[in-house]
């Protein structure tokens, strides 16, 4: 029996910490709802990352301590946040002008499915009773320079989220640069899906077993993983 069946890999906080560690100093970053929201809590000391949220805040800080929440200071997911010194507030339309104008460097989103070509499906299962909830995701994948996904490797029932081709309605085609899961970190490259890091206790074969697309083992490459500033340059 594979190690991955005994070991869940990284937890949500550890996944968010891995994402934060790869974001370069000075980057402008938008965070999606769910696990992506945790990234703001794990920016390494001494590094400045400027977080933007669609509802009109540039300079978003981590979640406030319990009891210190301001009901008028929330992110796009309606979660309480803080504002760092120098933060700016603006109209929703100006926020999307930043996104559509290519002024945001990195966006971290969740996913229902990601294909081997970097196609993303993260807003609907396509079922007749599904509630459409695309939000600003289509604008983000079209306008932001680099798209990172952070998600559990499989669904709650064990179905792969990383697949040869998405079966759910697409948010965008060939938009994903990097995928962070509880089992591995995977880059979308011109040659295919390249595993660049493995969670503790998880082997490459474990990850391949739980993936619906063929993977490349780049864990021994030096360096195995580029900074996010370099991701996508050769695609």
JOWOQUI-V111542 format. One line per field, one symbol per residue. ss: DSSP state (H for helix, E for strand, C for the rest). psi: psi as a letter, one per 20 degrees, with the letter a starting at -180 (. if undefined). burial: # if it has 9 or more other C-alpha atoms within 8 Angstrom, else .. A space follows every 50 residues. Layout:
# JOWOQUI-V111542
ss: ???
psi: ???
burial: ???
This chain:
# JOWOQUI-V111542
ss: CCHHHCCCCCCHHHHHHHHHHHCCCCCEEEECCCHHHHHHHHCCCCCCCE EEECCCEEEEECCCCCCCCCCCCECCCCCECEEEEEEEECCHHHHHHHHH CCCCCEEEECCCEEECCCCEECCCCCCCCCCCCCCCHHHHHHHCCEEEEE CCCECCCCCECEECCCCCCCCECCCCCEEECCCEEEEEECCEEEEEEECC CCCHHHHHHCCECCEEECCCCCCCCCCCCCCCCCC
psi: pqhhiipibqaghhghhgghhipqpjqppppaqchhhihhikpqpipopo pqqhjlppkparqrqpijqoijnraijkqprrpqpjqqqrqhhhghhggh jkipgpporrqgqprhjjqpojiqiiqhjqoplhcjghgghhhqgppqpp qqhrrhjjqqhorgpqirpqhqpliphqppaihrppqorhiaoooiqqqp jprghgghhjpkqpqpojiiqoqhprqhhipihj.
burial: ..##...###..#.#######.##..#######.######.##...#.## ###########.##....#...####...####...#....#.###.### .#######################.........#..############## #####....#######.######.###############..########. .###.###.######.###....#..##..##...
